[in-house]
Amino acid sequence: MIKILYWTPFFLPDIGGIETLSAKLLPEFQKRNYDIAVLTSHGRYGMADKTEFNGIPVFRFSFRDVFGNHDLRQLFKLREQVIKLKQSFKPDFIHVHMSDPSVFFHLSTLSAFPAPTIVTIHHDTKPPGFRGRTDTLLGNTLRMAEWVTAVSKATLSDLIHIEPEIKNRSSVIYNGLDSLDVIPATLPFDPPRIMCMGRLIPAKGVDLAITAFSSLLNRFPRARLTIVGEGPEQVHLERQALSLGLTDSVEFVGRVEPEEVPAVINQATVVIMPSRTEGFPMGALEAARMARPVVATPVGGLAEAIIHQQTGLIVEKENSSAVAEAVSFLLEHPDVAVRMGQAARSQVLQTFSLKSCVDSYDMLYRRLIRGTPHTSVLMEQ
């Protein structure tokens, strides 16, 4: 049985793109006879040091506290704990999903139990704190990895620009979703229901969605905006809605459990994602799976997940007026909105399936174990 140490910055019950994907991937890996241990943080809910998910042990460490408090004593203690886990579990390889500095603890313990490393990058490499240069944590991680995967072509292109030597040991593996028994509901137009979903952080551009919606009300006074998600920007966004006089037409629903997301999306007419930066958002795939057209900016993998004027509309970044115009067009042309939604559903089921995602990782894992990962340069779906 092949043993994977699956390293991820957050894990359930935290909810985000990586967490949602991991919750789908890990049971599928179990079915393919992988022995898995998850290494992660305590997350936003202060989970116990060891929990379980689907029979998989989940080991949690206080990585974020160490970096926030600059506590060297705790840093060395955590390093020893990571070493102990590596040596006791004895993984055949380590799969690191990198989106925060906790990967430092992997780099600093490489010699404790040498094992090949796959690094997956989910996020845009341009935001502050994640900028790429060869002398950064990201650059060092890329050089160390046996193989690098990215969730979009745009992200992989950025990574190769940062560290050209990974060109022949890297690939795109798109995130994927399973099909559901839930049948997409008919798009509601009376009243129109606009949805914006994602973590409430500046990168997601939820403030732009609220500004766009404010202007939409002039044409569609009965429209409603639902904001799905939680995060540090919620208070600021609620104040923005209040200042624009939108409290009666904007609803913040907060956290939605993954299994409830399809039913929530089923209430939407259009999903908007005016992101400033992205990797490959699961929300775009989840909206498409429920046959909802998506209005989004051309950042990261959004431009790869959405085919402009076929499965949704791509608009200029940082342009709330463009978001409003695109949504208005779909609301004024219901037949187009329905057609785009149906095309989006077909695309996600064919191109971005969970099976394709699992197959690609499975192939890479097994080639890595055989010592021949370089026989496959690209593994795009």
C-alpha positions in Angstrom: 0.0 0.0 0.0 1.4 3.4 -1.0 1.6 5.9 1.9 0.8 9.6 1.3 1.5 12.4 3.7 -1.1 14.9 2.5 0.0 18.4 3.6 -2.5 21.2 3.4 -2.8 24.6 5.1 -6.4 24.1 6.1 -8.8 21.1 6.3 -12.4 20.6 7.2 -14.3 22.0 9.0 -12.7 25.0 7.4 -14.2 25.7 4.0 -12.4 26.9 1.0 -11.3 25.7 -2.4 -8.5 23.4 -1.1 -10.6 22.1 1.7 -13.5 21.3 -0.6 -11.3 19.6 -3.1 -9.4 17.6 -0.4 -12.7 16.3 1.0 -13.5 14.8 -2.4 -10.1 13.6 -3.3 -9.0 11.7 -0.2 -11.9 9.1 -0.1 -11.2 8.5 -3.8 -7.5 7.9 -3.0 -8.6 5.4 -0.3 -10.6 3.5 -2.9 -7.4 3.2 -4.9 -5.5 1.6 -2.0 -3.6 4.6 -0.7 -2.8 4.9 3.0 -3.1 8.6 3.9 -2.3 10.9 6.8 -3.3 14.5 6.7 -1.0 17.2 8.1 -2.6 20.6 8.5 -3.2 23.5 10.9 -5.8 23.7 13.8 -7.7 26.0 11.4 -10.1 28.8 12.3 -12.1 26.6 14.6 -9.3 25.4 17.0 -9.6 21.7 16.3 -7.9 19.1 18.4 -4.3 18.0 17.7 -5.6 14.8 16.1 -8.9 14.1 14.5 -10.2 11.8 11.8 -11.8 12.2 8.4 -13.4 9.2 6.8 -11.0 7.0 8.9 -8.0 9.1 7.8 -5.9 10.5 10.7 -5.7 14.3 10.6 -2.7 15.7 12.5 -3.0 19.4 13.3 -0.2 21.9 14.2 -0.1 25.5 15.4 1.8 26.8 12.3 -0.1 30.1 12.0 0.4 31.0 15.7 4.1 30.5 15.4 4.4 32.9 12.4 2.0 35.4 14.0 3.8 35.5 17.4 7.4 35.1 16.1 7.9 32.5 18.8 11.2 30.7 18.1 10.8 28.2 20.9 7.5 27.1 19.6 8.9 27.0 16.0 11.6 24.5 17.1 9.0 22.5 19.0 6.8 22.3 15.9 9.7 21.3 13.8 10.4 18.4 16.1 6.8 17.4 16.0 6.8 17.4 12.2 10.0 15.3 12.2 8.3 12.8 14.6 5.3 12.5 12.4 7.3 11.9 9.2 9.5 9.3 10.9 6.5 7.4 12.4 4.3 7.5 9.3 7.1 6.8 6.9 5.4 8.2 3.7 6.3 7.0 0.3 5.9 10.6 -0.8 4.6 13.9 0.5 2.0 15.9 -1.4 2.2 19.6 -0.3 -0.7 21.9 -1.2 1.1 25.3 -0.8 -0.8 28.5 -0.1 0.9 29.7 3.1 4.3 29.7 4.9 3.7 26.4 6.7 5.7 24.7 4.0 8.7 26.1 5.8 8.4 23.2 8.2 8.5 20.7 5.4 11.6 22.3 3.8 13.4 22.5 7.2 12.8 18.8 7.9 13.6 17.3 4.5 16.6 15.3 5.9 14.6 13.8 8.8 12.8 11.4 6.5 13.7 11.9 2.8 10.7 11.3 0.6 9.8 12.6 -2.9 7.6 15.7 -2.8 4.8 16.8 -5.1 3.9 20.5 -4.7 0.5 21.8 -5.8 0.0 25.5 -6.2 -3.6 26.7 -6.0 -3.2 30.4 -5.8 -2.1 33.3 -7.9 1.6 33.9 -7.3 1.4 37.7 -7.5 -0.2 38.8 -4.2 2.1 40.3 -1.5 3.5 37.5 0.6 3.4 35.0 -2.2 5.5 36.8 -4.8 7.9 34.5 -6.6 11.6 34.9 -6.8 14.2 32.2 -6.6 15.3 33.3 -3.2 11.9 33.1 -1.6 10.1 30.3 0.2 8.1 29.7 -3.0 11.3 29.6 -5.2 13.0 27.2 -2.8 9.9 25.0 -2.7 9.7 24.8 -6.4 13.4 23.8 -6.7 13.0 21.1 -4.0 9.9 19.4 -5.5 10.2 16.2 -7.5 7.1 17.4 -9.4 5.0 20.6 -9.4 1.4 20.8 -10.3 -0.7 23.9 -10.8 -4.5 24.2 -10.9 -4.5 26.4 -14.0 -2.4 27.1 -17.1 -2.1 30.7 -15.9 -0.6 29.7 -12.6 1.8 27.2 -14.1 3.0 29.8 -16.6 3.8 32.2 -13.6 5.6 29.4 -11.8 7.8 28.6 -14.8 8.6 32.2 -15.1 9.7 32.3 -11.5 11.7 29.0 -11.7 12.3 27.9 -15.4 13.9 24.7 -14.3 10.5 23.2 -13.4 9.3 23.3 -17.0 10.0 19.6 -17.6 8.8 18.5 -14.2 5.5 20.3 -13.9 1.9 20.0 -15.2 -1.6 21.3 -14.9 -4.1 19.2 -13.0 -7.5 21.0 -13.0 -9.7 20.7 -9.9 -12.7 18.5 -10.4 -16.2 17.9 -9.1 -18.3 14.8 -9.0 -21.7 14.7 -10.6 -24.7 15.0 -8.4 -28.2 13.6 -8.2 -29.4 17.1 -7.5 -31.2 18.3 -10.6 -30.6 22.0 -11.6 -33.7 24.1 -11.0 -35.0 26.5 -13.6 -33.3 29.8 -13.5 -35.4 32.3 -11.5 -36.1 35.6 -13.2 -39.0 36.9 -11.1 -37.4 38.1 -9.0 -33.8 37.8 -10.3 -31.4 36.3 -7.7 -27.7 37.2 -8.0 -25.2 35.2 -6.0 -21.6 35.9 -5.1 -19.8 33.1 -3.3 -16.3 32.7 -1.8 -14.2 33.6 1.2 -14.8 37.2 2.2 -11.4 38.6 1.5 -10.3 41.5 -0.7 -9.0 39.1 -3.4 -12.5 37.8 -4.1 -13.8 41.3 -5.1 -17.1 41.0 -3.2 -17.0 44.8 -2.7 -17.2 45.1 -6.5 -20.2 42.7 -6.6 -22.0 44.9 -4.1 -21.2 48.1 -6.1 -22.4 46.4 -9.3 -25.6 45.2 -7.7 -26.3 48.8 -6.4 -26.5 50.0 -10.0 -28.5 46.9 -11.1 -31.3 47.9 -8.9 -32.2 50.8 -11.1 -33.2 48.4 -13.9 -34.2 45.4 -11.7 -35.7 46.8 -8.5 -36.9 43.4 -7.3 -33.5 41.8 -7.7 -31.7 40.3 -4.7 -28.0 39.7 -4.0 -27.0 36.7 -1.9 -23.4 36.6 -0.5 -22.3 33.2 0.5 -19.2 32.7 2.6 -17.4 34.0 5.7 -14.2 35.9 6.3 -12.5 38.9 7.7 -14.1 41.4 5.3 -17.7 40.6 6.3 -18.1 43.6 8.6 -16.7 46.0 6.0 -18.9 44.6 3.3 -22.0 44.8 5.5 -21.2 48.5 6.2 -20.8 49.0 2.4 -24.2 47.5 1.8 -25.7 49.7 4.5 -24.1 52.9 3.1 -25.6 52.1 -0.3 -29.0 51.5 1.1 -29.0 47.8 0.2 -29.9 46.2 3.5 -33.3 45.1 2.3 -31.9 43.5 -0.9 -28.5 42.1 0.1 -28.3 39.0 2.3 -25.2 37.7 3.9 -25.8 34.0 4.6 -22.4 33.2 6.0 -20.9 29.7 6.1 -22.6 27.0 4.0 -21.6 23.4 4.5 -20.2 21.8 1.3 -23.1 19.3 1.0 -25.6 22.2 1.1 -23.8 24.3 -1.6 -25.7 22.8 -4.6 -29.1 23.6 -3.1 -28.0 27.2 -2.3 -26.7 27.7 -5.9 -30.0 26.2 -7.2 -31.7 29.4 -6.0 -29.5 31.7 -8.1 -30.1 33.2 -11.5 -26.5 34.3 -12.1 -23.3 33.7 -10.1 -20.8 36.6 -10.1 -17.1 36.2 -9.3 -15.3 39.6 -9.8 -12.0 38.3 -8.3 -8.8 40.3 -8.2 -6.7 37.2 -8.0 -7.5 33.5 -8.3 -6.0 30.1 -8.7 -8.8 27.9 -9.9 -12.0 28.6 -7.8 -14.1 25.6 -7.0 -17.1 28.0 -6.8 -17.0 28.5 -10.6 -17.2 24.8 -11.1 -20.0 24.4 -8.5 -22.1 27.1 -10.2 -21.5 25.5 -13.6 -22.5 22.1 -12.3 -25.8 23.6 -11.3 -26.3 25.1 -14.8 -25.8 28.7 -13.6 -24.0 31.2 -16.0 -21.1 32.9 -14.3 -19.9 36.5 -14.7 -16.2 36.7 -13.8 -13.0 38.5 -14.3 -10.1 37.0 -16.4 -7.8 36.2 -13.5 -6.1 32.9 -12.9 -8.0 29.9 -13.8 -11.4 31.7 -14.2 -10.6 32.4 -17.9 -10.0 28.6 -18.3 -13.1 27.5 -16.4 -15.4 29.9 -18.3 -15.7 30.1 -22.0 -16.7 33.7 -22.8 -20.2 34.0 -24.4 -20.6 30.3 -24.2 -20.7 29.2 -20.6 -20.6 32.7 -19.0 -19.2 36.2 -19.5 -15.7 37.4 -18.8 -15.5 41.1 -17.8 -12.7 43.6 -17.1 -11.0 43.3 -13.7 -11.8 46.0 -11.1 -14.7 47.2 -13.2 -18.0 47.0 -11.3 -19.8 48.7 -14.2 -18.8 45.9 -16.5 -20.0 43.4 -14.0 -23.4 45.2 -13.8 -23.7 45.4 -17.6 -22.9 41.7 -18.0 -25.5 40.6 -15.4 -28.1 43.0 -16.9 -27.5 41.4 -20.3 -28.2 37.9 -18.9 -31.3 39.1 -17.0 -32.7 40.8 -20.1 -32.0 37.8 -22.3 -33.2 34.8 -20.3 -32.8 32.4 -23.2 -29.1 33.2 -23.4 -28.7 32.8 -19.7 -30.3 29.4 -19.7 -28.3 28.3 -22.8 -25.0 29.4 -21.1 -25.9 27.6 -17.9 -26.6 24.4 -19.7 -23.4 24.7 -21.7 -21.5 25.3 -18.4 -23.0 22.2 -16.9 -22.0 20.1 -19.9 -18.4 21.5 -19.8 -17.9 20.9 -16.1 -19.1 17.3 -16.3 -17.0 16.5 -19.3 -13.8 18.5 -18.7 -13.6 19.2 -14.9 -14.9 15.9 -13.5 -13.6 14.5 -10.2 -12.6 11.3 -11.9 -10.3 13.1 -14.3 -8.7 15.0 -11.4 -8.2 11.8 -9.4 -6.9 9.8 -12.4 -4.3 12.5 -13.1 -3.0 12.5 -9.5 -3.1 8.8 -9.3 -1.0 8.5 -12.5 1.5 11.0 -11.1 1.7 9.3 -7.7 2.4 5.9 -9.2 5.0 7.2 -11.6 6.6 9.1 -8.8 6.8 5.9 -6.8 8.3 4.0 -9.8 10.9 6.8 -10.1 9.7 7.8 -13.6 7.6 11.0 -13.2 9.4 12.7 -16.0 7.9 10.4 -18.6 4.8 12.5 -18.6 5.6 16.2 -19.0 2.0 17.5 -19.1 -1.0 15.9 -17.5 -3.7 18.4 -18.4 -7.3 17.3 -18.7 
